[in-house]
Amino acid sequence: MSGTPHIDMLRSPLGRARGLGSARLGSHHWWVQRLTALALVPLTLWFIFSVIHLSGASHQDVIDWLSAPLTLGLMLALIVATFHHLQLGAQVVIEDYVHDERFKIAAVLAVKGLCLLLALVCIVSVLKIGL
Amino acid sequence: MKDVRDALMIARNSEGKLVRRPLSPHVQIYRWPVSMALSILHRITGCALGVGTLLLTWWLVSAASADEVFDRAQWFMGSAIGLLLLFGWSAALIFHFFNGIRHLVWDAGVGFDAPHYNTSGWAVIIATAAGTVLVWVIGLVVW
């Protein structure tokens, strides 16, 4: 890119697409990100109100709150939607800013793995309290 | 190897000399319109909220553990550092919430033109400030 400007080899759009092309998963990724965002609108509102309601609560208060089936169900939905939305969003950010192919793939996999692990830990904790 | 996009950056000037085409102004010298600032802030708050899920996980894990483990977590959340983290987390969440709704409205094909996205941008800023203050006033009164 530096030095005296010169024209060397051209690569056609087709050649470029064959080498590094889309996996045709982009629109599904985009759609699921919107769906989880939509689900998170009411879930986040509910969660903020719940946290306010629980400020200063004792351990037993929290256990009683989570033991209600409706709370447990909403909490599980919140956890799944949050971590799914997070890993989709983080993937886009990494793909936009990390240009080294090896680091990019490693970072995307690490973030997705971590999101999955945290989601599982949250789900197990919530079920342990609520069931 | 150059692809078409790179090759198109090279052109001949009026004297027939090969030159690199000039680029548009870089973000550092560009006057940021409100939408540009909110766009990058949406990403930044998204990443911050991602880190904040560690706080949520810790709180849920501690709630599933013994009383003293939960009390330690609650004590941390009520400490100066804990309250600062919670304040930052709530502000980021409320901003991402309102700006996310703005994005969803755009995706529905509404309000995606200059006067509207500037107005909605300022509306998001005002809603975030008001929402964060409201949440903390109510939260501290209940507490």
Interface residues (C-beta under 8 A of the other chain):
Chain A: M1 T4 P5 H6 I7 D8 M9 L10 R11 S12 P13 R16 R34 A37 L38 L40 V41 T44 I48 V51 I52 H53 S55 G56 H59 V62 I63 L66 T82 F83 L86 G89 A90 V93 C115 L118 V121 C122 V124 S125 V126 K128 I129
Chain B: M1 K2 D3 V4 D6 A7 I10 L18 V19 R20 R43 G46 C47 L49 G50 T53 L54 L56 T57 L60 V61 A63 A64 D67 F70 D71 Q74 S90 L93 I94 F97 G100 I101 H103 L104 D107 V135 I138 G139 L140 V142 W143
